[in-house]
Amino acid sequence: MLFGDKRTIFALNLEFIMEITGKIIAVLPERGGVSKTGNEWKMQEYVIETHEQYPKKICFNVFGADKIAQFNIQAGDEMTVSFDINAREYNGRWYNDIRAWRVERGVAPAAPANIPVVDAPKVEVPDFSKAANDPDDLPF
């Protein structure tokens, strides 16, 4: 196999999925609290919409007052968001967490340079326009 083992392919595919480009369409209210260990925390959620033929909307969050201030995300901003996905269980239900770790304003995602391009093998298609026995015979 050209890429190595299946884990490598999975890791390379995740690299593509973990970045999205679009427009911020909603800035949700900041939330905060105090953890069990007594540390204060802050989190803010945003909704980004892609520019595809059928646009997708994804709600992601930024964790930490310093990151919220650093990113300074506003409604209407065009940006590329890099994020991690994690799931957690609460009272028997599972919830996904999409957490941004980098944002770039007005930047389209670049194709990773470390993934080789593989040509698909050529497949010969049989010519059904000429029947083997009868010129009026259908190919099926």
N, C-alpha and C positions, 0 to 999 in steps of 0.2 A: 504494500500500500504506500502511496506516495507521501501522505501526510504523517504517517506513523500509526499509532494505535487509536482506538475509538475515543479515548479520553482527550487526546489532542484535538481531534475534529470537534468534539463537543465544546472544548475550551475556545477554539477558534470561532465557532458559531456563536457562542455567548458574547464574544467581542462585538459582533454585529448588532445583537439585540440590545445591548446595554447603553445605547446612545440614541437619542431622538432629537429631531430638529422640527421646530414649529413656532407657533405664536402663543404667548401666554394669554389665555382668555379669562382666567379667574385667579384672584389672589384671595385666599381664605383667611379668616382671622387667625392671628398668632395664638398659640396655646402654650401653657406652661404649668409648672408645678414643682413639687419637691419629691425627690426620689426617696426610697427606703433608707438610703444611707445619709440623707439630709442635704444632698446636693440639688441646687435649683437647675431646672432644665427649661428650654424653650424649643418650640417646633412650629413651623409654618408650612401650610400646604398650598400648592399651586396646581392649576390645570393647564396643560399645554395641548394644542391642537395641531396635527400635522397638515401638510399642504398636498396630500395625495388626492387622487380622483375621489376616493371615499375617505374623507378625513377621519382620523382616530383621535380620541381625547384620552389623555392619561393624567391621572392625579398623582403627583409626587410630592415628597416633603423634603424640607431642609431642616436638619437638627442642629441646634446650638445657636445661641444669640450671636456669636461671632461670625458664623457662616451666613446667617440671615442678613446681617449687616454687610458682610463682604460681598455677597452675591447681589444684594439690592435689586431683587426681581420685581418688576412692575408690570401691570396689565398692558398688553400691546407689544411687549418686548419680543423681538425675533431672536431665538437663541437655540443653541444645541446643548442639551442636558445629558451629562454622563451620570449613570446611576447604578446602584446595586439593588437586587431584589432579594427579600427575605420573607419568610412566613413565620407566624407565631400562632400558638393555640391559646384560646381563652374560653373557658367554660364549655369545652367540647367543640368549639368552632374554630376554624382556621382563618387567619387574616393575612393578606399580603401587604408588605411594606416596601414601597419604592422610594429609596432615599438617594437624593442627588448628592454627588461628591465633587462635581465640577460643572460650571456653566460657562459657555462662551457666547457672547452676543453676536448675532448675525452671521454665524459660521455654519456652513454645511458640513456634515460629517465626511471626513476623508476616508478613502478606502485603505485598509491596512496594507502596508507594504510587505509584510512578512508572509503573506499567503500566496503560494504559487498558483498560476493559472493552469488548469488541466483541460486539454482538448478532449472532447467526447469522441468515442470511436465512431467511425463512419458505418452506417447501417445501409445495406442495399435494400431498396424497395422493389419488390417484384413488379414487372410490367404486366398489368392485367388487361391492357388494351388488345393483346393478341391471345386468343384462346389456343390451347394446344391442339385440340381435335377439330373443332367446328368454329368458323368465323362468327356465327350467330350465338355461340354458347356464352352464357354469363359466367363470370369468374367465381361465383359462389353456389 
